[in-house]
Amino acid sequence: MFNSDRINRVADLLTIIACVAVLLIVGYKFFIPLFLASQREFPLPGTQVPISKIEANLQNRNALIAISPDCSYCIQSTEFYKKLLSSDFPADRKFFVLFDHSDLEKANDFLNKYELNGLRNEAQHFSVNFKEFGVTATPTIIVTDQKGVVIRTWVGKLTGSQEVELFSLLKNST
């Protein structure tokens, strides 16, 4: 009887170990790639964004800021956007705020509510199709060259080091 209980416990333990191993393998094979896909930069550097609405206005470096009036991270980032749009950058830097075909009145209300209008680096506002620009989440900041080729992309609320990287990229010449 004693050996039978011990054998059953060992069998149960081995079953649990096997189940955990299967879960780890399945997680590694299927869930990790999905998580990593959400962390990728979109659009990727070297790709070109469709600039038909803003083509005539492009400069040496352009910051496209894709935001949504209903996005909590966009709202949390408004102080950073004010800092960005109030900073002293070279004259050949241009800023664009992109909204995803949202109600322009709602977009303008957002800009006015968070005082993102009338700053040193006046940002032009556009209603675009985010999917055409490769934007999969907001906020997204895309820095392009004068031809609309992506230099760097950040998705989500920026960390302190990402803010420094963005400022450095916009302040330095090509």
C-alpha positions in Angstrom: 0.0 0.0 0.0 2.8 2.4 0.9 4.5 1.8 -2.5 1.3 2.3 -4.3 0.8 5.8 -2.8 4.3 6.7 -3.5 4.0 5.6 -7.1 0.8 7.6 -7.5 2.4 10.7 -6.1 5.4 10.4 -8.4 3.0 9.8 -11.4 1.0 12.9 -10.4 4.1 14.9 -10.1 5.4 13.8 -13.5 2.0 14.6 -15.0 2.2 18.1 -13.6 5.7 18.6 -14.9 4.7 17.3 -18.4 1.7 19.8 -18.4 3.9 22.7 -17.4 6.4 21.7 -20.1 3.7 21.6 -22.7 2.4 25.0 -21.6 5.8 26.5 -21.8 6.4 25.1 -25.3 3.0 26.3 -26.5 3.6 29.7 -24.9 7.0 30.0 -26.5 5.8 29.0 -29.9 2.6 31.0 -30.1 2.2 33.7 -27.5 5.8 35.1 -27.4 5.7 35.9 -31.1 2.4 37.6 -30.7 3.7 39.7 -27.8 6.9 40.6 -29.7 4.9 41.6 -32.8 3.1 44.2 -30.7 6.4 45.6 -29.6 7.8 46.1 -33.1 8.2 49.5 -34.7 5.6 50.3 -37.3 6.1 51.6 -39.8 9.6 50.2 -40.2 12.6 52.4 -40.9 13.4 52.7 -44.6 9.7 52.4 -45.6 7.9 55.3 -47.1 4.7 56.7 -45.6 2.0 58.0 -47.9 2.5 61.7 -47.9 0.0 62.8 -50.5 -1.8 65.2 -48.0 1.5 66.6 -46.6 4.0 66.2 -49.4 4.4 69.9 -50.1 5.2 70.6 -46.5 8.0 68.1 -45.8 11.3 69.3 -44.5 14.7 67.7 -43.7 13.2 66.0 -40.6 9.5 65.6 -39.9 7.8 64.3 -36.8 4.4 62.7 -37.5 2.5 62.4 -34.2 -0.4 60.0 -34.5 -2.8 60.4 -31.7 -6.4 59.7 -30.8 -8.6 62.0 -28.6 -9.8 58.9 -26.8 -6.4 57.4 -26.1 -5.3 57.4 -22.5 -1.6 57.3 -23.4 -2.1 60.2 -25.8 -3.6 62.2 -22.9 -0.8 61.2 -20.5 1.7 62.3 -23.1 0.3 65.8 -23.7 2.9 67.4 -21.4 5.7 65.8 -23.5 4.0 67.0 -26.7 3.9 70.5 -25.4 7.6 70.3 -24.5 8.3 68.9 -28.0 6.4 71.6 -29.8 7.9 74.3 -27.6 11.5 73.3 -28.0 14.1 75.1 -30.1 14.8 72.9 -33.2 16.5 73.8 -36.5 14.3 75.5 -39.0 14.1 72.4 -41.2 12.1 70.4 -38.7 8.4 70.1 -39.2 5.7 68.7 -37.0 2.4 67.1 -38.0 -0.4 65.8 -35.8 -2.3 63.0 -37.4 -5.8 61.9 -36.4 -7.4 58.7 -37.7 -10.4 60.0 -39.7 -11.8 61.1 -36.5 -14.3 63.9 -36.1 -12.1 67.0 -36.8 -14.1 69.0 -34.3 -13.2 66.4 -31.6 -9.6 66.5 -32.7 -9.5 70.3 -32.5 -11.2 70.1 -29.1 -8.4 67.7 -27.9 -5.7 70.1 -29.2 -7.3 73.1 -27.6 -8.1 71.3 -24.3 -4.5 70.2 -23.8 -3.1 73.5 -25.2 -1.2 71.9 -28.2 -2.0 74.8 -30.5 0.0 78.0 -31.0 3.4 76.7 -29.7 6.8 77.6 -31.2 6.8 74.6 -33.6 3.3 75.0 -34.9 2.0 71.5 -35.8 -0.2 71.1 -38.8 -3.2 68.8 -38.2 -4.4 66.1 -40.7 -7.2 63.5 -40.7 -5.7 60.4 -42.3 -6.2 56.7 -42.5 -3.8 55.3 -39.9 -3.5 52.0 -41.6 -2.1 53.7 -44.7 0.6 55.2 -42.5 1.3 51.8 -40.8 0.0 53.1 -37.5 -1.3 50.2 -35.4 -1.6 51.9 -32.0 -1.7 55.4 -30.5 0.3 57.3 -29.7 2.8 56.7 -32.5 5.6 59.1 -33.4 7.2 58.7 -36.9 10.3 60.7 -37.9 10.8 60.9 -41.6 13.2 62.6 -44.0 12.1 65.1 -46.7 10.9 62.3 -49.0 8.7 60.7 -46.3 11.1 57.8 -45.7 10.9 56.6 -42.1 14.0 57.2 -40.0 12.6 56.0 -36.7 9.3 55.1 -35.1 8.1 55.0 -31.5 4.8 53.3 -30.5 3.1 54.0 -27.1 4.0 56.4 -24.3 7.7 57.2 -24.5 10.1 56.5 -21.7 12.6 59.1 -20.6 15.3 57.6 -22.7 13.1 57.4 -25.7 12.2 61.1 -25.3 15.9 61.9 -25.2 16.5 59.8 -28.3 13.7 61.6 -30.2 14.9 65.1 -29.2 18.5 64.1 -30.2 17.3 62.9 -33.6 15.3 66.1 -34.2 18.0 68.4 -33.0 20.9 66.8 -34.9 21.4 67.4 -38.6 21.3 64.5 -41.1 
